[in-house]
Amino acid sequence: FMPVINCPGEECRVNKSGGRLTLQTRGSKFVKFQELKVQEHSDAVPVGHIPRSITVYARGEQTRIAVPGDHVSINGVYLPIKKEGFKAMMTGLLSDTYLEAHRIVKMSKAEDEIDESEI
């Protein structure tokens, strides 16, 4: 988390008054956040290929449900992230994609079925 330091508003830009912003922790509401990298199961990958992966953003109560090595089922919304600066020029793409998680359920590793305790 990096707070905004300079005023990004239209008024500040037009008036050229580069106002400095300070974070007020008493008036702020902090939300739990977790970034996950999810990779397809090794059984589903053809021989000689690299497993595909996607970035998942979890917020609030959906955080800390999954740990590395867990098999999970994730429901959510597939959204774009705009690339800016040098990274955008080099890759040629205008946006990257991620999954905004609405529900994460840990599955059993052996059978890939939902654990009864999670329902």
C-alpha distances in whole Angstrom, upper triangle without the diagonal:
4,6,10,12,15,17,17,20,23,25,23,24,28,28,27,25,22,21,18,15,14,12,14,13,17,17,13,13,10,11,11,10,11,12,16,18,22,25,28,31,33,36,35,35,38,40,38,35,31,30,27,24,21,17,17,14,15,14,15,18,18,16,18,21,21,21,22,26,26,28,26,27,24,25,23,23,23,20,20,17,18,18,18,20,22,20,22,25,26,25,27,25,24,21,20,20,18,19,18,19,21,23,23,26,27,30,33,33,37,38,34,35,33,33,36,33,30,33
4,7,9,12,14,14,18,21,22,20,21,25,25,23,22,18,17,14,12,12,10,13,13,17,17,14,15,13,14,15,13,15,15,19,21,25,28,31,34,36,39,38,37,40,42,40,37,33,32,29,26,23,20,20,17,18,17,19,22,22,20,21,25,25,25,26,29,29,31,30,30,27,28,25,25,24,22,21,18,18,18,17,18,20,20,21,24,25,25,27,25,24,22,21,21,20,22,20,22,24,26,26,30,31,34,37,37,40,41,38,39,37,37,39,37,34,36
4,6,9,11,12,15,18,19,17,19,22,22,21,19,16,14,11,9,8,7,10,11,15,14,11,13,12,14,16,15,17,18,22,24,27,31,34,37,39,42,41,40,43,45,43,40,37,35,32,29,26,22,22,19,20,18,19,23,23,21,23,27,27,27,29,32,32,34,32,32,29,29,27,26,26,23,22,19,19,19,18,19,22,22,23,26,27,27,29,27,25,23,23,23,22,23,22,24,25,28,28,32,33,36,39,39,43,44,40,41,39,39,41,39,36,37
4,6,7,8,11,15,16,14,15,18,19,17,15,12,11,9,7,8,8,12,13,17,15,13,15,15,17,19,18,20,20,24,26,29,32,36,39,41,44,42,42,45,46,45,41,38,36,34,30,27,24,24,21,22,20,22,26,26,24,27,30,30,30,31,35,35,36,34,34,31,31,28,27,26,23,22,19,18,18,17,18,21,21,22,24,26,27,28,26,24,22,23,24,23,25,23,25,27,30,30,34,35,39,42,42,46,46,43,43,41,42,44,42,38,40
4,7,9,12,15,16,13,14,18,17,15,13,10,9,6,5,7,9,12,14,18,17,15,18,18,20,22,21,23,24,27,29,33,35,39,42,44,47,46,45,47,49,47,44,40,39,37,33,31,27,27,24,25,24,25,29,29,27,30,33,33,33,34,38,38,40,38,38,35,35,32,30,30,27,25,22,21,21,19,19,22,22,23,26,27,28,29,28,26,25,26,27,26,28,27,29,31,33,34,38,39,42,45,45,49,49,46,47,45,45,47,45,42,43
4,6,9,12,12,9,10,14,14,11,10,6,6,5,6,9,11,15,17,20,19,18,20,20,22,25,24,26,26,30,31,35,38,41,44,46,49,47,46,49,51,49,45,42,41,38,35,32,29,29,26,28,26,28,31,32,30,33,35,36,36,37,40,41,42,40,40,37,36,33,31,31,27,26,22,21,21,18,18,21,23,23,25,27,28,29,28,26,25,26,28,28,30,28,31,32,35,36,40,41,44,47,48,51,52,48,49,47,48,50,47,44,46
4,6,9,9,6,8,11,11,10,9,6,5,6,6,10,12,15,18,20,18,17,20,20,23,25,24,27,27,31,32,36,38,42,45,47,50,48,47,50,52,50,47,43,42,39,36,33,30,29,27,28,26,28,31,32,31,33,36,37,37,38,42,42,43,40,40,37,36,32,31,30,27,25,22,21,21,19,20,23,24,24,26,29,30,30,29,26,25,26,28,28,29,28,30,32,35,36,40,42,45,48,48,52,52,49,49,47,48,50,48,44,45
4,7,9,7,7,11,12,11,11,9,9,10,10,13,14,17,20,22,19,18,20,21,22,25,24,26,26,29,31,33,36,39,43,45,48,46,45,47,49,48,44,41,40,36,34,30,27,27,25,26,25,27,30,31,30,33,35,36,36,37,40,40,41,39,38,35,34,30,28,27,24,22,19,17,18,16,17,21,22,21,23,26,27,26,25,22,22,23,25,25,27,25,28,30,33,35,38,40,43,47,47,50,50,47,47,45,46,48,46,43,44
4,5,5,7,9,10,11,10,10,10,12,11,15,16,18,21,23,20,19,21,22,24,26,26,28,28,32,33,36,39,41,45,47,50,48,47,50,52,50,47,44,42,39,36,33,30,29,27,28,26,28,32,32,32,35,37,38,39,40,43,43,43,40,40,36,35,31,29,29,25,23,21,19,21,19,20,24,25,24,26,29,29,29,27,24,24,25,27,27,29,27,30,31,34,36,40,42,45,48,49,53,52,49,49,47,48,50,48,44,45
4,6,5,6,9,10,10,11,12,14,15,18,20,22,25,26,23,23,24,26,27,30,29,31,31,34,36,38,41,43,47,49,52,49,49,51,53,52,48,45,44,40,38,35,32,32,29,31,29,31,35,35,35,38,40,41,42,43,46,45,46,43,42,38,37,33,30,30,26,25,22,20,22,19,21,24,26,24,26,29,30,29,28,24,24,27,28,29,30,29,32,33,37,39,42,45,48,51,52,55,55,51,51,49,51,52,51,47,48
4,5,5,6,8,8,10,10,14,14,18,20,21,25,26,23,23,25,27,29,32,31,34,34,37,39,41,44,47,50,53,55,53,52,55,57,55,52,49,47,44,41,38,35,35,32,33,32,33,37,37,37,40,42,43,44,45,49,48,49,46,45,41,40,36,34,33,30,28,26,24,25,23,24,27,29,28,29,32,33,32,31,28,28,30,32,32,34,32,35,36,39,41,45,47,50,54,54,58,58,54,54,52,53,55,53,49,50
4,6,5,6,5,6,7,10,12,15,18,20,23,25,22,22,25,26,28,31,30,32,32,36,37,40,43,46,49,52,54,52,51,54,56,54,51,48,46,43,40,37,34,34,31,33,31,33,36,37,36,39,42,42,43,44,47,47,48,45,45,41,40,36,34,34,30,28,26,23,24,22,22,25,27,27,28,31,32,32,31,27,28,30,31,32,34,32,35,36,39,41,45,47,50,53,54,57,57,53,54,52,53,55,53,49,50
4,6,5,7,7,10,13,14,18,20,23,26,28,25,25,27,28,29,32,31,33,32,36,37,40,42,45,49,51,53,51,50,52,54,52,49,46,45,42,39,36,34,34,31,33,32,34,38,38,37,40,42,43,43,44,47,47,48,45,45,41,40,36,34,33,29,27,24,22,22,19,20,23,25,24,25,28,30,29,28,25,26,28,30,31,33,32,35,36,40,41,45,47,50,53,54,57,57,53,54,52,53,55,54,50,51
4,5,8,10,12,15,17,21,23,25,29,30,28,27,30,31,32,35,34,36,36,39,40,43,46,48,52,54,56,54,53,55,57,55,52,49,48,45,42,39,37,37,35,36,35,37,41,41,40,43,45,46,47,48,51,50,51,48,48,44,42,39,36,35,32,29,27,24,25,22,22,26,28,27,28,31,32,31,31,27,28,31,33,34,36,34,38,39,43,44,48,50,53,56,57,60,60,56,57,55,56,58,56,53,54
4,5,8,10,14,16,20,23,25,28,29,27,27,30,31,33,36,35,38,37,41,42,45,48,51,54,56,59,57,56,58,60,58,55,52,51,47,45,42,39,39,36,38,36,38,42,42,41,44,47,47,48,49,52,52,53,50,50,46,45,41,39,38,34,32,30,27,28,25,25,28,30,30,30,34,35,34,34,31,31,34,35,36,38,37,40,41,45,46,50,52,55,58,59,62,62,58,59,57,58,60,58,55,55
4,6,9,12,15,19,21,24,27,29,27,27,30,31,33,35,34,36,36,39,41,44,46,49,53,55,57,55,54,56,58,56,53,50,49,46,43,40,38,38,35,37,36,37,41,41,40,43,46,46,47,47,51,51,52,49,49,45,44,41,38,38,34,31,29,26,26,23,23,26,28,27,28,31,33,32,32,29,30,32,34,35,37,36,39,41,44,45,49,51,54,57,57,61,61,57,58,56,57,59,57,54,55
4,6,9,12,15,19,21,24,26,24,24,27,29,31,33,33,35,35,39,40,44,46,49,53,55,58,56,55,57,59,57,53,50,49,46,43,41,38,38,35,36,35,36,40,40,39,42,45,45,46,47,50,50,51,49,49,45,44,41,38,38,34,32,29,27,27,24,24,27,29,29,30,33,35,34,34,31,31,33,35,35,37,36,39,40,43,45,48,50,53,57,57,61,61,57,58,55,56,58,56,53,54
4,6,9,13,16,19,22,24,23,22,25,26,28,31,30,32,32,36,37,41,43,46,50,52,55,53,52,54,56,54,50,47,46,43,40,38,35,35,32,34,32,34,37,38,36,39,42,42,43,43,47,47,48,46,46,42,42,38,36,36,32,30,27,25,25,22,21,24,26,27,28,30,32,32,32,29,29,31,32,33,35,33,36,38,41,42,46,47,51,54,54,57,58,54,55,53,54,56,54,50,52
4,6,10,13,15,19,21,19,19,23,24,26,29,29,31,32,35,37,40,43,46,50,52,55,53,52,55,56,55,51,48,47,44,41,38,35,34,31,33,31,32,35,36,35,37,40,41,42,43,46,46,47,45,45,42,41,38,36,36,32,31,27,26,26,23,23,27,28,28,30,33,34,34,33,30,30,31,33,33,35,33,35,37,40,41,45,46,50,53,53,57,57,53,54,52,52,54,52,49,50
4,7,10,13,16,18,17,17,21,21,24,26,26,29,29,33,35,38,41,45,48,50,53,51,50,53,55,53,50,46,45,42,39,36,33,33,30,31,29,30,33,34,32,35,38,39,39,40,43,44,45,43,43,40,40,37,35,35,32,30,27,26,26,23,23,26,27,28,30,32,33,34,33,30,30,31,32,32,33,32,34,35,38,39,43,44,47,50,51,54,55,51,52,50,50,52,50,47,48
4,7,9,13,15,14,14,17,18,21,23,23,26,27,30,33,36,39,42,45,48,51,49,49,52,53,52,48,45,43,41,37,34,31,30,27,28,25,26,30,31,29,32,35,36,36,37,41,41,42,40,40,37,37,34,32,33,29,28,25,24,25,23,23,26,27,28,30,32,33,34,33,30,29,29,30,30,31,29,31,32,35,36,39,41,44,47,48,52,52,49,49,47,47,49,46,43,45
4,6,9,12,12,12,15,16,19,21,22,25,26,30,32,36,39,42,45,47,50,49,49,52,53,52,48,45,43,41,37,34,31,30,27,27,24,25,28,30,28,30,33,34,35,36,40,40,41,39,40,37,36,34,33,33,30,30,26,26,27,25,26,28,29,30,32,34,35,36,34,32,30,31,31,30,31,29,31,32,34,35,38,40,43,46,47,50,51,48,48,45,46,47,45,42,43
4,6,9,9,8,11,12,15,18,19,22,23,27,30,33,36,40,42,45,48,47,46,50,51,50,47,43,41,39,35,32,28,27,24,24,21,21,25,26,24,26,30,31,31,33,37,37,38,36,37,34,33,31,30,31,28,28,25,25,26,25,26,29,29,30,32,34,34,35,34,31,29,29,30,28,29,26,28,29,31,32,35,36,40,43,44,47,48,45,45,42,42,44,41,38,40
4,6,6,6,10,11,15,18,19,23,25,29,32,35,38,41,44,46,49,48,48,52,53,52,49,45,43,41,37,34,30,29,25,25,22,21,24,26,25,27,30,32,32,34,38,38,39,37,37,34,34,32,31,33,30,30,28,28,29,28,29,32,32,33,36,37,37,39,37,34,32,32,32,30,30,27,29,29,31,32,35,37,40,43,44,48,49,45,45,42,42,43,40,38,39
4,5,5,8,9,13,15,17,20,23,27,30,33,36,39,42,44,47,46,46,50,52,51,47,44,42,39,36,33,29,27,23,22,19,18,21,23,22,24,27,29,29,32,35,35,37,34,35,32,32,30,30,31,30,30,27,28,29,29,30,33,32,33,36,38,38,39,37,35,32,31,31,29,29,26,27,27,29,30,33,34,38,40,41,45,46,43,43,40,39,40,37,35,36
4,6,8,10,14,17,19,23,26,29,32,35,39,42,44,47,49,49,49,52,54,53,50,47,44,42,38,35,31,29,26,24,21,19,22,25,23,25,28,31,31,34,38,37,38,36,36,34,33,31,32,33,32,32,30,31,32,32,34,36,36,37,40,41,41,42,40,37,35,34,34,31,31,28,28,28,30,31,34,35,39,42,43,47,47,44,44,40,40,41,38,35,37
4,7,10,13,17,19,23,25,29,32,35,38,41,44,46,49,48,48,52,54,53,50,46,44,41,37,34,31,28,25,23,20,19,22,24,23,26,28,31,32,35,38,37,38,36,36,33,32,30,30,31,30,30,28,29,31,30,32,35,35,35,38,40,39,40,38,35,33,33,32,30,29,26,27,27,29,30,33,35,39,42,43,47,47,44,43,40,40,41,38,35,36
4,6,10,13,15,19,21,25,28,31,34,37,40,43,45,44,45,48,50,49,46,42,40,37,34,30,27,25,21,20,16,15,19,21,20,22,25,27,28,31,34,33,35,32,32,29,29,26,26,28,26,27,25,26,28,27,29,32,31,32,35,37,36,37,35,32,30,29,28,26,26,23,23,23,26,27,30,32,35,38,40,43,44,40,40,37,37,38,35,32,34
4,7,10,13,16,19,22,26,28,32,35,37,40,42,41,42,45,48,47,44,40,38,35,31,28,25,22,18,17,13,12,15,17,17,19,22,24,26,28,32,30,32,29,29,26,25,23,24,26,24,25,24,25,27,27,30,32,31,32,35,36,35,37,34,32,29,28,27,24,23,20,20,20,22,23,26,28,32,35,36,40,40,37,36,33,33,34,31,29,30
4,7,9,13,16,19,23,25,29,32,34,37,39,38,39,42,44,44,41,37,34,32,28,25,22,19,16,14,11,10,13,15,14,16,19,21,22,25,28,27,28,26,26,24,23,22,22,24,23,24,22,24,25,26,28,30,29,30,33,34,33,35,32,30,27,26,24,22,21,18,18,18,20,21,24,25,29,32,33,37,37,34,34,31,31,32,29,26,28
4,6,10,13,16,20,22,26,28,30,33,36,35,36,39,41,41,38,34,31,29,25,22,19,16,12,10,7,6,9,11,10,13,15,18,19,22,25,24,25,22,23,20,20,18,19,21,20,21,20,23,24,25,28,30,28,29,33,33,32,33,30,28,25,24,22,19,18,15,14,15,16,17,20,22,26,29,30,34,34,31,30,27,27,28,26,23,24
4,7,11,13,17,19,23,26,27,30,33,32,33,37,38,38,35,32,29,27,23,20,17,14,11,8,6,5,8,9,7,9,12,14,16,18,21,20,22,19,20,18,18,17,18,20,20,21,20,23,24,26,28,30,28,29,32,32,31,33,30,28,25,23,21,18,17,14,13,14,15,15,18,19,23,25,27,30,31,28,27,25,24,26,23,21,23
4,7,10,14,16,20,23,25,27,30,29,30,33,35,35,32,28,25,23,19,17,13,11,7,6,5,6,9,9,6,9,12,13,14,16,19,18,20,18,18,16,17,15,16,17,17,18,17,20,21,22,25,27,24,25,29,29,27,29,26,25,22,19,18,14,13,11,11,13,14,14,17,18,21,24,25,29,29,26,26,24,24,26,24,21,23
4,6,10,12,16,19,21,24,27,26,26,30,32,31,28,25,22,20,16,14,10,8,6,5,6,9,10,8,6,7,10,10,11,13,16,15,17,15,16,14,15,14,16,16,16,18,16,20,20,22,25,26,23,24,28,27,26,28,25,24,21,18,16,13,12,11,10,13,13,12,15,16,19,22,22,26,26,23,24,22,22,25,23,20,22
4,7,10,13,17,19,21,24,23,23,27,29,28,25,21,19,17,13,10,7,6,5,6,9,12,13,11,9,10,12,11,11,12,15,15,16,14,15,13,15,14,15,14,14,15,14,17,18,20,22,23,20,21,25,24,22,24,22,21,18,15,13,10,10,10,10,13,14,13,16,16,19,22,22,25,26,23,24,22,23,26,24,21,23
4,6,10,13,15,18,21,20,20,24,25,25,22,18,15,14,10,8,6,5,6,8,11,14,14,11,9,10,11,8,9,9,12,11,12,11,13,11,14,13,15,14,15,16,15,19,19,22,24,24,21,22,26,25,22,25,22,22,19,15,13,10,10,10,10,13,13,11,14,14,16,19,18,22,22,19,21,19,20,23,22,19,22
4,7,10,13,15,18,17,17,20,22,21,18,15,12,10,7,6,5,6,9,11,14,18,18,15,13,13,13,11,11,9,11,12,12,12,13,12,15,14,15,14,15,16,15,18,18,21,23,23,20,21,24,23,20,23,20,21,18,14,12,10,10,12,12,16,15,13,15,15,16,19,18,21,22,19,21,20,22,25,24,21,24
4,7,9,12,15,14,14,18,20,20,17,13,10,9,5,5,6,7,10,12,16,19,18,15,14,14,13,10,11,9,10,10,9,9,10,10,13,13,15,14,15,17,17,20,21,24,26,26,22,23,26,25,22,24,22,22,19,15,13,10,10,12,12,15,14,12,13,13,14,16,15,18,18,15,17,17,19,22,22,19,22
4,6,9,12,11,10,14,16,16,13,10,6,6,4,7,9,11,14,16,20,22,22,18,18,17,16,13,13,11,10,11,10,10,12,12,15,16,17,16,18,19,19,22,22,25,27,27,23,24,27,25,22,24,22,23,20,16,14,13,13,16,15,18,17,15,15,14,14,16,14,17,17,15,17,18,20,24,24,21,23
4,6,8,7,7,11,14,14,12,10,6,6,6,9,12,13,17,18,22,25,24,20,20,20,18,15,15,13,12,12,10,10,11,12,15,17,18,16,19,20,21,24,25,28,30,30,26,26,29,27,24,26,23,25,22,18,16,15,14,17,16,19,18,15,16,15,14,15,13,15,15,13,16,17,19,23,24,22,23
4,5,6,7,11,13,14,12,11,8,9,10,13,15,16,20,20,24,26,25,22,22,21,19,15,15,13,10,11,8,10,12,14,17,19,21,20,22,24,25,28,28,32,34,33,29,30,32,30,27,29,27,29,26,22,20,18,17,20,19,21,19,17,16,14,13,13,11,12,12,10,14,16,18,22,23,21,23
4,5,5,9,10,11,10,9,7,10,12,15,18,19,22,24,27,30,29,25,25,23,22,18,17,15,12,13,11,14,16,18,21,23,24,23,25,26,27,30,30,33,35,34,30,31,33,31,28,30,28,30,27,24,22,21,21,24,22,25,23,20,19,17,16,15,12,13,14,13,17,19,21,24,26,24,26
4,6,8,9,12,11,12,10,12,14,17,20,21,25,26,30,32,30,27,27,26,23,20,20,18,14,15,13,15,16,19,21,24,25,24,27,28,30,33,32,36,38,37,33,34,36,33,30,32,30,32,30,26,24,23,22,25,24,26,24,21,20,18,16,15,12,12,13,12,15,18,20,24,26,24,26
4,6,9,12,10,11,8,10,12,15,19,20,23,25,28,31,30,26,26,26,24,20,21,19,16,16,13,15,15,17,20,22,23,21,24,25,27,30,30,34,36,35,31,31,33,31,28,29,27,29,27,24,22,21,20,23,22,25,23,21,20,19,17,17,14,15,14,13,16,19,21,25,27,25,26
4,6,8,6,7,6,8,11,15,18,20,24,26,29,32,31,28,27,27,25,22,22,19,17,17,15,17,18,19,22,23,24,22,24,25,26,29,29,32,34,32,29,29,31,28,25,27,25,28,26,22,21,21,21,24,24,26,25,23,22,21,19,20,17,18,18,16,19,22,24,28,29,28,29
4,6,6,8,9,11,15,18,21,23,27,29,33,36,35,31,31,31,29,26,25,22,20,21,19,21,21,23,25,26,27,25,27,27,29,31,30,34,35,34,30,30,32,29,26,28,27,29,27,25,23,24,24,27,27,30,28,26,26,25,23,23,20,20,20,19,23,25,28,31,33,31,32
4,6,9,10,13,17,20,24,26,30,31,35,38,37,34,33,32,31,27,26,23,21,22,21,23,24,26,28,29,30,28,30,30,31,33,32,35,37,35,31,32,33,30,27,29,28,31,30,27,26,26,27,30,30,33,31,29,28,27,25,25,21,21,22,21,25,27,30,33,35,33,35
4,7,10,13,16,20,23,26,29,31,35,38,38,34,33,33,31,28,27,23,21,23,22,24,26,27,29,30,30,28,29,29,30,32,30,33,34,32,29,30,31,27,25,27,26,30,28,25,25,26,27,30,30,33,32,30,30,28,27,27,23,24,25,24,27,30,32,36,37,35,37
4,7,9,13,16,19,22,26,28,32,35,35,31,31,30,29,25,25,21,20,22,20,22,23,24,26,27,27,24,26,25,26,28,27,30,31,29,26,26,28,25,22,24,23,26,25,22,21,22,23,27,27,30,29,27,27,26,25,25,22,23,24,22,26,28,30,34,35,33,34
4,6,9,13,16,19,23,25,29,32,32,28,27,27,26,22,22,18,17,19,18,20,21,21,24,24,25,22,23,23,23,25,24,27,28,26,23,24,25,23,20,22,21,24,22,19,19,19,20,24,24,27,27,24,25,24,23,24,21,22,23,21,25,26,29,32,33,31,33
4,7,10,13,16,20,22,26,29,28,25,24,24,23,19,19,16,14,16,15,16,17,18,20,21,21,19,21,21,22,24,24,27,28,27,23,24,26,24,21,23,21,24,21,18,17,16,17,21,21,24,23,21,21,20,19,20,18,20,20,18,21,23,25,29,29,27,29
4,7,11,13,17,19,23,26,27,23,22,23,22,18,18,16,15,16,15,15,16,16,18,18,18,15,17,17,18,21,20,24,26,25,21,21,23,21,18,20,18,20,18,14,13,13,14,18,18,21,21,19,20,20,19,21,19,21,21,18,21,22,25,28,29,27,28
4,7,10,13,16,20,23,23,19,19,19,19,15,16,14,14,14,13,13,14,13,16,16,16,13,15,15,16,19,18,22,24,23,19,20,23,21,18,20,18,19,16,13,11,10,11,14,15,18,18,16,18,18,18,20,18,21,21,18,21,21,23,27,27,24,26
4,6,10,13,16,20,21,17,17,18,17,15,15,14,15,15,14,13,13,12,13,12,12,10,11,12,13,16,16,19,22,22,18,18,22,20,17,19,16,17,14,10,8,6,7,11,12,15,16,15,17,17,18,21,20,23,23,19,21,21,23,27,27,23,25
4,7,10,13,17,18,15,14,15,15,13,14,14,15,15,15,14,14,12,13,12,12,10,11,11,11,14,15,18,20,21,17,18,21,20,18,20,17,17,13,10,8,5,6,9,10,14,15,14,16,17,19,22,21,24,24,21,22,22,24,27,26,23,25
4,6,10,13,14,11,11,13,13,11,13,13,15,14,14,12,12,9,10,9,10,9,10,12,12,16,17,20,23,24,20,21,24,24,21,23,20,19,15,12,9,6,5,6,6,10,11,10,13,15,17,20,20,23,23,20,21,19,21,24,23,20,21
4,7,10,12,9,9,12,12,12,14,15,17,16,16,14,14,11,11,10,10,10,10,12,12,15,17,19,22,24,21,21,25,25,22,24,21,20,16,13,11,7,6,5,6,9,11,11,14,16,19,22,22,26,26,22,23,21,22,25,24,20,22
4,7,8,6,6,9,9,10,13,15,17,15,16,13,13,10,11,10,11,13,13,15,15,19,20,23,26,27,24,25,29,28,26,28,25,24,20,17,14,11,9,6,5,7,9,9,12,14,17,20,21,25,25,21,22,19,20,22,21,17,19
4,6,6,6,10,11,13,15,18,20,18,19,16,16,13,13,12,13,15,15,17,17,20,22,24,27,29,26,26,30,30,28,30,27,25,22,19,17,14,12,9,8,8,10,11,14,16,20,23,24,28,28,24,24,21,22,24,22,18,20
4,6,6,10,11,13,16,19,22,20,20,17,17,15,15,14,16,18,18,21,20,23,25,27,30,32,30,30,34,34,32,34,31,29,25,23,21,17,15,12,10,10,11,12,15,17,20,23,25,29,28,25,25,22,22,23,20,17,19
4,5,8,8,12,15,18,20,18,18,16,16,14,14,14,17,19,20,23,23,26,28,30,33,35,32,33,36,37,34,36,33,31,28,25,22,19,16,13,11,10,9,10,12,14,18,21,23,26,26,23,22,19,18,19,17,14,15
4,7,6,9,12,15,17,15,15,12,12,10,11,11,14,16,18,20,21,24,26,28,31,33,30,30,34,34,32,33,30,29,25,22,19,16,13,11,8,7,7,6,9,11,15,18,20,23,23,20,19,16,16,18,16,13,14
4,6,8,10,13,16,14,15,13,14,12,14,14,16,18,19,21,20,24,25,27,30,31,28,29,33,33,31,33,30,29,25,22,20,16,14,12,10,11,10,9,11,12,16,19,20,24,24,21,21,18,18,20,18,15,17
4,6,7,11,13,12,14,12,14,13,16,16,19,20,22,24,23,27,27,30,32,33,30,31,35,34,32,34,32,31,27,24,22,18,16,15,12,14,12,10,11,11,15,17,18,21,22,20,20,17,17,19,16,14,17
4,7,10,12,9,11,9,11,11,13,15,18,20,21,24,24,28,29,31,34,35,31,33,36,35,33,35,32,32,28,25,22,18,16,15,12,12,10,7,8,7,11,13,15,18,19,16,16,14,13,15,13,10,14
4,7,8,6,8,7,10,10,14,15,18,19,21,23,23,27,27,30,32,33,30,31,34,33,31,33,30,30,27,23,20,17,15,15,12,14,11,8,8,7,10,12,13,16,17,14,15,13,13,16,15,12,15
4,6,6,9,10,13,14,17,18,21,21,23,25,24,28,28,30,32,32,29,31,34,33,30,33,31,31,28,24,22,18,17,17,15,17,15,12,12,9,12,13,13,17,18,16,17,16,15,19,17,15,19
4,6,9,10,14,15,18,20,22,22,23,25,24,27,27,30,31,31,28,30,33,31,29,31,29,30,27,23,21,18,18,18,17,19,17,14,14,11,13,14,12,16,18,16,18,17,17,21,20,18,21
4,7,9,13,15,19,20,23,23,25,26,26,29,29,32,34,33,30,32,34,32,30,33,31,32,28,25,23,20,19,20,18,20,18,14,14,11,11,11,9,12,15,13,15,16,16,19,19,18,21
4,6,10,12,16,18,21,21,24,26,26,29,30,33,35,35,31,33,36,34,31,34,31,32,29,25,22,19,18,19,16,18,15,11,10,7,7,8,7,11,13,10,12,12,12,16,15,14,17
4,7,10,14,16,19,20,22,25,26,29,30,33,35,35,32,32,36,34,31,33,31,31,28,24,21,18,16,18,15,17,14,10,9,6,5,7,6,9,10,7,9,10,11,15,15,13,15
4,6,10,13,16,17,20,22,23,27,28,31,34,34,31,31,35,33,30,32,29,30,26,23,19,16,14,15,12,13,10,7,6,4,5,8,9,12,12,8,9,9,10,14,14,11,13
4,7,10,13,15,18,21,22,26,28,31,34,35,31,31,34,33,30,32,28,29,25,22,18,15,12,13,10,11,8,6,5,6,7,10,12,14,13,9,9,8,11,14,14,11,12
4,7,10,11,14,17,19,23,25,28,31,32,28,28,32,31,28,29,26,26,22,19,15,12,9,9,6,8,6,5,6,9,10,14,15,18,17,13,13,11,14,16,17,13,14
4,7,10,13,16,19,22,24,28,31,32,29,28,32,32,29,29,26,25,22,19,15,12,9,8,6,6,5,7,9,12,13,17,19,21,19,16,15,13,16,18,18,14,14
4,7,9,13,15,19,21,25,28,30,26,26,29,29,26,27,23,22,19,16,13,10,6,5,4,5,7,9,12,15,17,20,22,24,23,19,19,17,20,21,21,17,17
4,6,10,13,16,19,22,26,27,24,23,27,27,24,24,20,19,16,14,10,8,6,5,7,8,10,12,16,18,20,24,25,27,26,22,22,21,23,25,25,21,21
4,7,10,14,16,20,23,24,21,20,23,24,20,21,17,16,12,11,7,6,5,6,9,11,13,14,17,20,21,25,25,28,27,23,23,22,25,27,27,24,24
4,7,10,13,16,20,22,19,17,21,21,18,18,15,13,10,9,6,6,6,7,11,13,16,17,20,23,24,28,28,31,30,26,27,26,28,30,30,26,27
4,6,9,13,16,18,15,13,17,18,15,15,11,9,6,6,4,6,9,10,14,16,19,20,23,25,27,30,30,33,32,29,30,29,31,34,33,30,30
4,6,9,13,15,12,11,15,16,14,14,11,9,5,5,6,7,10,11,15,18,20,21,25,26,28,32,31,35,34,30,32,30,33,35,35,31,32
4,6,10,12,11,9,12,14,12,12,9,6,4,6,9,11,14,15,19,21,24,25,28,30,32,35,35,38,38,34,35,34,36,39,38,35,36
4,7,9,7,5,9,10,9,10,8,6,5,7,10,12,16,17,21,24,26,27,30,31,33,36,35,39,39,35,37,36,38,41,40,36,38
4,7,6,5,8,10,11,11,10,8,9,10,14,16,19,20,24,27,29,30,33,34,37,39,39,42,42,38,40,39,41,44,43,39,41
4,6,6,7,9,11,11,12,11,12,13,17,19,23,24,27,30,33,33,36,37,39,42,41,44,44,41,43,42,44,47,46,42,44
4,5,5,6,9,10,12,12,13,14,18,20,24,25,28,32,34,34,37,38,39,42,41,44,44,41,43,42,44,47,47,43,45
4,6,5,6,8,9,10,10,11,14,17,20,22,25,29,31,30,34,34,36,38,37,40,40,37,39,39,41,44,43,40,42
4,6,6,6,6,6,8,10,13,16,20,22,25,28,31,31,34,35,36,39,38,41,41,38,40,39,41,44,44,40,42
4,6,6,8,9,11,13,17,20,24,25,29,32,34,34,37,38,40,42,41,44,44,41,43,42,45,48,47,44,45
4,6,8,11,12,13,17,20,23,26,29,32,34,34,37,37,38,41,39,42,42,39,41,41,44,47,46,43,45
4,6,8,10,10,14,17,20,23,26,29,31,31,34,34,35,38,36,39,39,36,38,38,41,44,44,40,42
4,7,9,11,14,18,21,24,27,30,32,32,35,36,37,40,38,41,41,37,40,40,42,45,45,42,43
4,6,7,11,14,18,20,24,27,29,29,32,33,34,37,36,38,38,35,37,37,39,42,42,39,40
4,7,10,14,17,19,23,25,28,29,32,33,35,38,37,40,39,36,37,37,39,42,42,38,39
4,7,10,13,15,19,22,24,25,28,30,31,34,33,36,36,32,34,33,36,38,38,35,35
4,7,11,13,16,20,22,22,25,26,28,31,30,33,32,29,31,30,32,35,35,32,33
4,7,10,13,16,18,18,21,23,24,28,27,30,29,26,27,27,29,32,32,28,29
4,7,9,13,15,15,18,20,21,25,24,27,27,23,24,23,26,28,28,25,26
4,6,9,11,11,15,17,19,22,22,25,25,21,22,20,23,25,25,21,22
4,7,9,11,14,17,19,23,24,27,26,22,22,21,22,25,24,20,21
4,6,7,11,13,16,19,21,24,23,19,19,17,19,21,20,16,17
4,7,10,14,16,20,22,25,23,20,19,16,18,19,19,15,15
4,7,10,13,16,19,21,20,17,16,13,14,16,15,11,12
4,7,10,13,15,18,17,14,13,11,12,14,13,10,11
4,6,10,12,15,14,11,10,7,8,11,10,7,8
4,7,9,12,12,9,9,7,7,10,10,7,10
4,6,9,8,6,6,5,6,9,10,9,11
4,6,6,5,6,6,6,10,11,11,13
4,6,6,8,10,10,13,15,14,16
4,6,8,11,11,14,16,16,18
4,5,9,10,13,15,15,16
4,7,9,12,14,13,14
4,6,9,12,11,11
4,6,9,7,8
4,5,6,7
4,5,6
4,6
4
